[in-house]
Amino acid sequence: MNKSRRSFLKVAGFSAFALTSGMAALSGVAQAQIAPGKYERAANALHAKRWGMVIDTRQFKGPEDYKPLIQACHSFHNVPHIPDNQDIKWLWLDSYAHVFPDDMNAHLNTHTRESMYPLLCNHCTNPPCVRVCPTQATYKMDDGIVAMDYHRCIGCRFCMAGCPYGARSFNFKDPRKFLANPVPNPEYPTRMIGVVEKCTFCAERLAVGQMPACVEAANGKILFGDLEDPNSTVRQALATNYSIRRKPSLGTQPGVYYLI
Amino acid sequence: MYNAKAVIVGIVIFVALFTSPFWLSMMGQDYKSTGIELPKGEKECIEDVQFMRDQHMRLLNEWRDEALRKENRVYVATSGKKWNISLQNTCLKCHSNYKEFCEKCHTANGVDPYCWTCHIIPQGSK
């Protein structure tokens, strides 16, 4: 061996370049699309920069008024009813003290204090559940919807601990055992034992040009639209009415507003 | 060579045993097709048969990620035809016979996909 330092460095440098450039090209191939066709959005899909919901609780007279909404949501998404503390909740009711524990205004009228309020995933701008998910099974989409990919969920329940609103439910049992056979909506999948689930803001309905199931069932008592668009119905409603959000001090920036 | 007889017999036995899988397969049965039942009245799948056979599982994974994460819920096939991305509402509308289509091939190949713990198999086929 009679190699000069100079020739060794030349060879080493060239090899390093060849290896790394080859690696870069290979990694590009590895991520290539499998299908020979193309992907696109449906022509009739509804778009928004940031979806949001405004619930006009003044127009609901009592808990009974929310029943058809819950029924519409749960039957569309095949959400089972399990009669104990392992129930699955997408849209549910709770009392003022539990919904707005900050209790910002001390002397509210008794009606507001004694009413039941509808609860669902707030689709936060800063969702803690997304930050803690170790598998990216839950993620925030460009339109502000916090979505779930049940295929990836490993059932660690970090998201349930992270969510300050209790909007996530864990399937302790096989949900199909608590659903009718055939399921209420055969067009929509169920979930399986061991995954976490929650409200999806009906992303699958928006994709085909339909409003969310609860909004449709509410006949105008719940508004749904783009929070970034000053002319949208939700922004108009927020501009002309007093609204509150759940636990605003946490900084999660919920996308669900309550008119009280 | 010492013990030439024993050594040669040994070699012959070894070669025969070593190559036995080839002999057995030559004598044995031919490859049997899984005998899956194709959907009646449908001529074409979204892509050609070879691609669907080889890659349908990867295609489904890709469909899942495109639909759920990128909101791309329409697939434009090479033929130009548009398909709604949905296992339950697109694939299973034609491939409605789970027992004779999906299961037969999966069983023959020893794979056990857990699609059906969530996605709903068409009624009357399981």
Interface residues (C-beta under 8 A of the other chain):
Chain A: Q33 I34 A35 P36 G37 K38 Y39 E40 R41 A42 A45 Y139 M141 D142 D143 A147 D149 Y150 H151 P182 V183 P186 E187 Y188 P189 T190 R191 M192 I193 A203 A207 V208
Chain B: I46 E47 F51 Q55 R58 L59 E62 W63 R64 E66 L68 R69 K70 E71 N72 R73 V74 Y75 V76 A77 T78 N84 I85 Q88 N89 Y114 T117 C118 H119 I120 Q123
